Amino acid sequence: MAIFDDEPKKKARPHEIGQDLSLLSVGELTERIGILRDEITRLENELKAKDGTKSAAEALFRRG
C-alpha cells in the first residue's frame, strides 16, 4: 500500500504460461483464474465472430 498518494501503485503482473505458482497467494491465484477465464471468453467470442464471417463469405461464393 502506498504511504503517500503520489507514490506509483504496483501493477499486477500479467499471468505468464508456465510460471512458478508456488509464490502466489490463494487470492492471487483466484484473481488470475478469473483473468484467464475472461480471456478465454474473449477468445471464444472472437472465434465465433470469425466463423460467422467465414460462413457468410462461403455462402456468398457458393451463390455465384
Backbone torsions as a table, in degrees:
resi	resn	phi	psi	omega
1	MET	NA	136.8	-178.8
2	ALA	-74.2	134.5	178.8
3	ILE	-75.7	-41.2	179.3
4	PHE	-111.8	149.7	-178.0
5	ASP	-63.7	-27.0	-176.5
6	ASP	-85.5	-1.2	177.0
7	GLU	-74.3	138.2	178.8
8	PRO	-66.1	141.1	178.5
9	LYS	-85.6	144.3	178.5
10	LYS	-71.2	132.5	175.3
11	LYS	-84.0	142.7	175.0
12	ALA	-69.0	132.2	179.2
13	ARG	-72.2	136.2	177.8
14	PRO	-65.9	155.3	179.0
15	HIS	-73.2	136.5	176.8
16	GLU	-114.6	128.5	179.1
17	ILE	-59.3	129.2	177.1
18	GLY	87.1	0.4	-177.5
19	GLN	-70.4	158.9	178.3
20	ASP	-69.3	120.1	-177.2
21	LEU	-95.4	-6.3	-173.4
22	SER	-65.1	-23.1	-178.4
23	LEU	-91.9	-2.5	-178.9
24	LEU	-88.4	144.2	177.8
25	SER	-79.5	169.6	177.5
26	VAL	-59.8	-41.6	178.5
27	GLY	-62.0	-42.6	178.9
28	GLU	-65.9	-39.9	177.8
29	LEU	-64.0	-43.9	179.0
30	THR	-61.6	-42.8	178.7
31	GLU	-62.0	-43.4	-179.6
32	ARG	-67.2	-36.2	176.3
33	ILE	-61.1	-43.8	177.6
34	GLY	-61.6	-43.5	178.3
35	ILE	-61.4	-44.7	-179.0
36	LEU	-68.2	-37.1	176.7
37	ARG	-63.6	-42.6	177.5
38	ASP	-61.9	-39.4	179.6
39	GLU	-67.9	-38.9	177.2
40	ILE	-62.0	-43.4	178.2
41	THR	-61.4	-42.6	178.9
42	ARG	-62.5	-42.5	178.8
43	LEU	-65.7	-42.1	179.2
44	GLU	-64.1	-39.9	177.8
45	ASN	-64.0	-40.8	178.1
46	GLU	-65.9	-39.4	178.1
47	LEU	-62.2	-43.7	178.1
48	LYS	-62.2	-41.8	179.8
49	ALA	-63.1	-42.2	179.6
50	LYS	-69.1	-36.8	176.4
51	ASP	-63.4	-40.2	178.4
52	GLY	-63.9	-41.9	178.2
53	THR	-65.0	-42.1	179.8
54	LYS	-63.8	-44.1	179.8
55	SER	-62.6	-40.8	179.4
56	ALA	-64.9	-41.3	179.0
57	ALA	-65.9	-42.2	178.6
58	GLU	-63.0	-40.9	178.7
59	ALA	-64.2	-39.2	179.4
60	LEU	-62.6	-44.0	-176.8
61	PHE	-76.8	-22.3	175.7
62	ARG	-70.4	-32.0	-178.7
63	ARG	-70.7	-32.6	-172.9
64	GLY	-85.6	NA	NA
